[in-house]
């Protein structure tokens, strides 16, 4: 199997790193393109894979072709490669708002195998999560193959396409919210006298450990929260203030805005 990336930004870099580290395919079977010559040279230097400025070369050599450019560049890129890809190619999209129907229309043909995905940047450290949905031309075996690629840098979950905007909000964009939360906690710790580097470490580890508890215990987040909140204690006082300031509502409204924006990108 040969895997190609059109576009070599942060997401593509994270995915390539996971694929190489987990030996999904040999480096000789990995291709990437970028319009920027400096970016191409960086890919070659960092990964030792096939890299070029020519999108058609990548499309021609890839069994699984991942379109890792921003949504606004999809039409341009697809117009370049639409006569090169075949009905055997598996085309994978990672752009918010680009539906299976929209991508099919850009290619101007209905015989193509297309999988829509939404990964996130924690893939850079092997802890990403990706939602995937497929068109009717993708077989179960082909879907399993692509899920295997995405599992190499985190976890992959097959969803229905109508859930994709929710995935954008809850995982695709959410690392930004979490980083803001960590930064805010660290700022508060610094205000209490803790050195900044140490504050970031405490805040980040607390978030990481809390997330791991949710995943590994299977307990409801509210139950885990209650375990920390002693009667008349420090934690419940902090929770009271968060509720007073609209913490939950702010998160929900922000994610709703994110989902709405994702829908409008299509």
N, C-alpha and C positions, 0 to 999 in steps of 0.2 A: 504494500500500500504506500502510495506517495501522497504527502500532505503539502498543500501550498497555501500561502497567505498573501493576499493582496492588501498591502498596508502593513507597516511595521511599528505601530505606536505601542503604548504601554500594555494594552490588552494582548496584542499579538506577541509581544515580548514575553509576557507572563505565560501565555499558552505554549510558546516554543520552549521555554525553560522547563515546564512540566513535562512536555512530550519527550524532551531529551533526557531529563533526569530519570524518567520512568521507562526509558527505552521502548517507547511505543513503536517507533520506527527508527531506522538508522539515520544519521545525519545526512547521508547521501540521498535519502528519500524525502528530505525536507527542502521546500522552496519558499522564497519570500521575495516580494517586490516592494519598491518604494520609489516615489517620484524624485526623492532627494538622493543625490549621489553619495553624500556624506552618510546618510542613514544606511544605505546599502553597504558601504564599507564597514560601518559599525556592526552590522549584522554578521558579515563575513568574519570580522575579527572576534566578536563575542561568542558566536555559535559555531562557526565553521560549516555553515550550510550553504546551499545554492542561493545566491542573492543577485538581483538584477533590477534595473529600472523599467523593465519591459513586463507589463502585466500579462500580455499574451503568452509569453514564454512560461510563466507560472501556471496559467490556465491550461496550457497545452500539456504540461507534464504532471498535473495533479489529479489523483483519483478523488480526493476530498479537497475541495477548494473553499477556503474560508475568506469571506469578504470582510476584512477588518479595517475598513475605512469609515469615516463619519457618514451619517445618513445623507447629508447633502451632496456627497460625492458618488452615491450609488448609481445614479443615472449615467454619469460620465464613465465610470468604470465598467458598468454592464454593457454600455454601447461599444466599448473596446473589445470585450471578450465574448459577446453573445454568439458570434459565429464560430468561436473556437471550442467552446464547451460542447460535450456530446451528451446524449441521453443516458450514458453510463456514469457521467460525472455526478458526484454528490456536492451540491453547493450549499454552504453553510453561511448564514448571515448572523451578525452580532450587533446589528444597529437597532436602536430604539425606534419604534414607530413604523418600521418597514415590515408590513404584513406579507404573508405568503402570497396573497393575491397581487399585491403591489409589485413584488419582486418578479413574479411570473409575467406580469404585464410589461415590465421593463425589458425582460428578455424577449418578449413577443412570441413565446412558444409555450405549449402546455405539456411537453414531453419530458421536461427536466425534473430531476430529483432535488428538492429543496428542503432544507431544515432551517428553521428559525430558532435562534438561541439568544439568551441574555446572560452572559457570565458577569463576574465582578472582579475588581482589582486584587482582592486577597488571593487570587490565583498566583500572584507573584510569590507568595510564600507557601503555596500548595494547599491553601485553605479556602479556595473559591467555591461558589455554588452557582450552578447554571440551570436555568429552565430551558427545556427544548420541546419544540413541536414540529410536526412534519406535514408535508403534502401527501397526496394519495399515491404518488409514484415511489415513495420510499418504503422498502420492505422492513420487516421487523429486524432481520439480521443487519441491515444497513444502519438502522437506528441504534442497535446495540453497539455497532462499531464506532459510531460517532459519540455515543455516550461514553464508551471506553476512552476515547481521546480526552473528553472533558473531565472524566474521573481521574485522569493523570495529574490534574492540578487542583483537585478538590472533590466536589460531589456533583452529580448530575441528576436532575429530576425531570421526567417526561410530564408535560402538562398539556392542557388544551389551549389553543391559541387565544381564546377570550380571557385567559388568566395572565397573558404576557405583560400587560400594562401594570398589573399588580406586582409581578416579578421585578419589573423595572424599579418600582418604588421600594419594595421590601428587601431587595438584595442588590440589584444593579447600581442604584444610586446611594443606598444606605450606608456604605462605608464612610461617605462624607459626613453623614449625621453622627456616626459613631466617633469619627475623629474629632468633630466639634465637641462632643460630650467629653471625650478624654482630655481635650485641651482645656475645657472649662473646669473640669475636676482638678487638673494640674494647676491651673491658675489659682483656684481656691486654696490648694495645699501650699502654694508659694506664698500666698497672702498670710498663711498661718506660720510661715517661717521655713518651710521645707525647701531645699535646693531644687532648682527647676528640673535638672536631669533626673533626680531621684523622684520628683513628683510625677513626671511622665511615666516612669517605670512602675510606680505604685498604681497609678490610674489605669494604665494599659493592662497590667497583669490582673487587676480586679475585674476589668471588663472581660478579658480572655477567660479567666477562671469561672466567672458567672455564666458566660455562654456555654462553657463546657459542662457545667452542672445541668443546664437545661437539656442539653443534648444527651448526656450520659445517664442522668437519673430518670428521665422521662416524666418528671414531676411538672405540674403546671407552674408557670412563672410566679403566679400569685402565691402558691404554696411555698415556693422557695423564698419569696419576699417575706412572707409571714414568719419564716424560720429565723430571719435576721432581726425582726422587729420585736424587741422585748418591751413589756409593759412599761410605760413612762420612761422609755430609754432614749438614747441619742438617735437611733435610726428612724424610729417612728416620728420623731420631731422633724427630721430631714424630709421624710416622706410627706408629712403634713404640709410643709412649705412648698414642695414640688407640686402637690395637688392644688394648693392655693394659687400658685403661679401658672397653672394650666399646662403642666408638663405633658401629660398624656394627650390633651387636646392639641397642643402644638405639634406633636409628632404625627398624630392622625391627619391634621390639616395639611401639614407639609407633604406627607405621602400622597394625599389626595391630589394636591397640586402637581406632584411629580407624575402621577398616573395620567392626569388630564393633559399635561404637556406631552407625554409619550403618545397619547392618542392623536393629538394634533399634528405630530410629526409625520404621520402617515399620509 
